[in-house]
């Protein structure tokens, strides 16, 4: 009996030491959250080990529930792919988390009525298929534009797991995590504020935008510039333009910049004759909360087109009204493709009009067309 007692005591001591080591590793990882590029894979790993789960994921959704970012440890590629392509849209735990406060744990075994879960597409076609019988999530941040959470998957169900996760070492870890995360958010806000002040001095606005057009942060000047319900604006937390072709082209440029890690540019016309020049580049990593791919977008108003008198162009150069409109668009900085998208004509038609302009105005380059048009206006 004494020997058995010693063995039991030794096992408990070993488990205590192991838990202590996991806790210290987790706290070391938390200390890195405010770094420019936090090691989120390591943070997920130590958190998974600390709470006792089989796998973990870091998920960011926008205000409409569309997936902005997901990273993971321990999930099969097929599981991740299924979630990215469809099942994030029917994720019952994410829907329940949208009503929770940041810093709170949420558990599929408690947050969702058992019969509701068992009848759901999310359970039958995803959770059961991939061996996820219980998911616990820690909500990191929630706003009108996005929700970020760490999610941990278990093959077995532990009833009342939230009570364990809210106390002891794990509770201490979560509190430290929230403090570090708040510091990270503060640093990003300060960096964006500094950028906004710098560009504002030149009359330029900035915003941070996801690949799908969700506006994560924007400067005060950006709010003013995009308050244009007839043109480029923000609707339901996303960039929006009523012209489908213009909107599609803008999203293409945004995706190309973020995925291709290059600079792109678009010009969007306004009814006033002005244009908004949109410069897009991949956002620096220090502006990313959890490594989500973002675009840093600079917007500036171009008033060159406002000073162009179409009737004067027609009279001066003997061109048609349609050609005059194309010439004014070139002066304002729009490309043939952008003008074509705005006016629902083919790019080939616009290029033919430009070729006609070159003949009538006796020049061979677009830059010369623009120079002559500006000179005629002055």
C-alpha positions, 0 to 999 in steps of 0.5 A, spaced: 500 500 500 505 504 501 509 503 495 502 504 491 502 511 494 509 513 493 507 511 485 501 515 485 504 520 488 510 520 483 505 520 477 502 526 480 508 530 481 510 528 474 504 531 471 504 537 476 511 538 473 509 537 466 503 542 467 508 547 470 513 546 464 507 547 459 504 553 463 511 557 462 512 555 455 505 558 454 507 564 458 513 565 454 509 565 447 504 570 450 510 575 451 511 575 443 504 577 441 506 584 441 512 583 436 512 585 429 511 578 427 508 574 433 510 566 432 502 564 432 504 557 430 508 556 436 502 560 440 497 555 437 501 549 439 503 551 446 495 553 448 493 546 445 498 543 449 496 547 455 488 546 455 489 538 452 486 538 445 488 534 439 488 540 434 488 548 434 486 553 429 486 561 429 480 564 425 478 571 423 471 572 420 469 579 417 462 582 419 458 578 414 461 571 417 466 571 411 473 568 412 478 573 412 484 568 415 485 561 418 492 558 420 492 551 424 496 546 427 494 539 427 489 539 422 489 535 416 489 539 409 482 536 407 479 538 414 482 545 413 480 545 405 473 543 407 472 549 412 475 554 408 471 553 402 464 552 405 464 550 412 466 556 416 459 559 413 455 554 417 460 554 423 455 554 429 460 555 434 462 562 430 455 564 430 454 563 438 461 566 439 458 573 435 454 574 441 460 573 446 465 578 449 472 577 448 476 573 453 471 568 454 471 561 452 465 557 448 464 550 448 460 546 443 457 542 448 454 548 452 453 553 447 449 549 442 443 545 444 445 538 443 439 536 438 440 542 434 448 540 433 446 533 431 441 535 426 446 541 423 450 540 416 456 543 420 456 536 425 454 531 420 458 533 414 464 536 417 465 535 425 463 528 425 467 526 418 473 529 421 473 526 428 471 533 432 466 531 437 468 537 441 470 544 440 472 550 445 474 557 442 477 563 445 474 569 443 480 574 442 476 580 439 469 582 436 467 588 433 462 590 427 467 589 422 471 582 424 471 577 429 478 573 431 478 567 435 482 561 437 479 554 436 481 547 439 478 541 437 477 534 441 476 527 439 473 526 446 468 530 450 469 533 456 463 536 460 464 542 463 471 544 460 470 551 461 470 551 468 477 548 468 479 553 462 477 559 466 481 557 473 488 556 475 494 556 470 489 556 464 485 562 467 492 566 468 494 564 461 488 567 458 488 573 462 496 575 460 494 573 453 488 578 453 493 583 456 498 582 450 493 582 445 490 589 447 497 591 447 498 589 440 492 592 438 494 599 441 501 598 437 497 597 430 492 603 432 498 607 433 502 605 427 496 606 423 495 613 426 502 615 424 501 613 417 494 617 417 497 623 419 503 623 414 499 621 408 493 626 411 499 632 410 499 630 402 491 630 402 491 622 401 487 618 405 489 610 407 485 604 409 487 597 411 483 592 407 482 585 406 483 581 400 475 581 399 474 588 400 473 588 408 475 595 411 479 593 417 481 600 419 481 607 416 483 614 417 478 620 418 480 623 411 478 616 408 471 616 411 470 623 408 473 621 401 469 614 401 462 618 403 460 618 396 453 613 395 454 614 388 461 612 387 466 608 391 464 608 398 464 603 404 457 598 405 456 593 411 464 594 412 466 593 405 469 597 399 463 598 394 461 601 388 455 601 384 458 599 378 459 591 378 465 592 373 468 597 376 467 594 383 470 587 380 476 590 377 478 594 384 477 587 387 482 584 382 487 589 383 486 588 391 487 581 390 493 581 386 497 586 390 495 582 397 497 575 394 502 577 389 505 582 394 506 587 388 503 594 388 497 595 383 493 601 382 486 603 380 482 610 378 475 610 380 471 616 376 466 620 380 460 624 377 463 631 378 469 629 373 474 628 379 477 621 380 479 617 386 486 614 385 487 608 389 494 605 390 494 598 393 500 595 396 501 589 401 500 591 408 507 591 413 506 585 417 506 589 423 499 592 421 497 585 421 493 582 427 494 575 427 498 574 420 492 576 416 493 578 409 491 585 408 492 591 403 495 598 405 490 602 400 492 610 399 486 614 396 487 621 393 482 625 389 484 627 382 481 634 380 484 634 373 478 632 369 474 637 372 477 643 368 476 639 362 471 643 357 468 637 353 465 642 348 472 646 348 476 639 346 471 638 340 471 645 337 479 645 338 481 638 335 475 636 331 473 630 335 467 627 337 463 627 343 465 620 345 472 621 343 472 628 348 470 624 354 475 618 353 480 624 352 478 627 359 478 620 362 485 620 360 487 626 363 484 624 369 489 618 370 484 613 368 486 607 363 482 604 357 480 598 361 478 603 367 474 607 363 471 601 359 468 598 365 465 605 368 461 606 361 459 599 360 463 599 353 469 594 351 476 596 352 477 595 344 472 600 343 476 605 347 482 603 344 479 605 337 477 611 340 484 613 342 487 611 336 482 616 332 484 621 337 492 620 335 490 621 328 486 627 329 491 630 334 497 629 330 501 625 335 503 618 337 503 617 344 497 618 349 502 622 354 502 627 348 494 627 347 494 628 355 499 634 354 495 637 348 488 637 352 491 640 358 494 646 354 488 647 351 484 648 357 489 653 360 
